[in-house]
Amino acid sequence: MRTGLWALVSTCAMISAPVAAQPAVGATPASEASEASEASEASEASELGPSRVLVLPARVSGKLPPNTAAEVSALVEAELVDAGAVTVLPADPTAVADCDDACRVAVAQRSGAEYLVQPQVVGEEDEFTVTLTLYAGDTGAALAPFSKECSICGFVEVRDMVRLAALDARADVVRRRRASAPRPTVVGPQVEPTPPRLAPRSPLVPAGWGLVGAGSAATIGGVVLLALHHQDAGCQINPRGGDCVPLRYTTAPVGGALLGAGVATVVAGAVLVVLGRRTEKRQVASGVAVRIHGTGLRVKF
């Protein structure tokens, strides 16, 4: 099936191009190079082996059943196991719950553990806190705590929190294992980078913005003229004597016309901008460029 598909693609390429480029001798297709890279990475990851984890005795405080520590440790051991990724080592009978960095390093060296996990459950009436701490076996230092809390709950909910915290710790161990795996270097065919394709610019967009700017100025001018209508423009001296003749602005007709023309220009400019943006999107999708040329349009593929 794969050979037939490759033959069909090759035939289409020969039809669409007058001269088909021949692959260089000894070149490897990109798909085969990718598969080789994935296979090499999986092979080296499997050679790395699963991470070895040891569960330290649980710390338990508060009003809890007597066998809580053993039950919590068993739950954590069961949830930490991940075939091929995490292996839980047998419990160390000499390990103690109150263990410092030096103690943890000694336990890890005796058991051969890369990581140590210690659960802790604190219970006060109906409020419980479950904490699983992941330690580095070579230094005994804490790497990450995973805490769960609940209020108005019982030991059934405590078991669920222990399982969830153990799953979080297992996921962190798997992540650290993958991060420490060496990355293989695969030499494949040299592929020339494709230059980025610049999005074509439609001439309608700058023209539209120009109309929007001119229309906005006209609109503001019309509003100003309408506001000046019937405003006091001073007092003209009466040639016959007596009181001066008051003058008032009569700018309503001009202001209204200017305001209408400005609004219409803004609307026309906005329409051109929208049409220009849509044209640019269609040009990017189809590879067709439209340019203004003389009194008409030139379409370039």
HELIX and SHEET records of a PDB file:
HELIX    1   1 ARG A    2  SER A   16  1                                  15    
HELIX    2   2 ALA A   30  LEU A   48  1                                  19    
HELIX    3   3 THR A   68  LEU A   80  1                                  13    
HELIX    4   4 ASP A  101  SER A  111  1                                  11    
HELIX    5   5 PHE A  155  SER A  180  1                                  26    
HELIX    6   6 LEU A  204  LEU A  228  1                                  25    
HELIX    7   7 ALA A  252  SER A  286  1                                  35    
SHEET    1   A 4 ARG A  59  GLY A  62  0                                        
SHEET    2   A 4 TYR A 115  GLU A 124  1                                        
SHEET    3   A 4 SER A  51  VAL A  55  1                                        
SHEET    4   A 4 VAL A  86  VAL A  88  1                                        
SHEET    1   B 4 ARG A  59  GLY A  62  0                                        
SHEET    2   B 4 TYR A 115  GLU A 124  1                                        
SHEET    3   B 4 GLU A 127  ALA A 136 -1                                        
SHEET    4   B 4 ALA A 142  SER A 151 -1                                        
SHEET    1   C 2 ASP A 232  GLN A 236  0                                        
SHEET    2   C 2 VAL A 245  ARG A 248 -1                                        
SHEET    1   D 2 ALA A 289  HIS A 293  0                                        
SHEET    2   D 2 GLY A 296  LYS A 300 -1                                        
END                                                                             
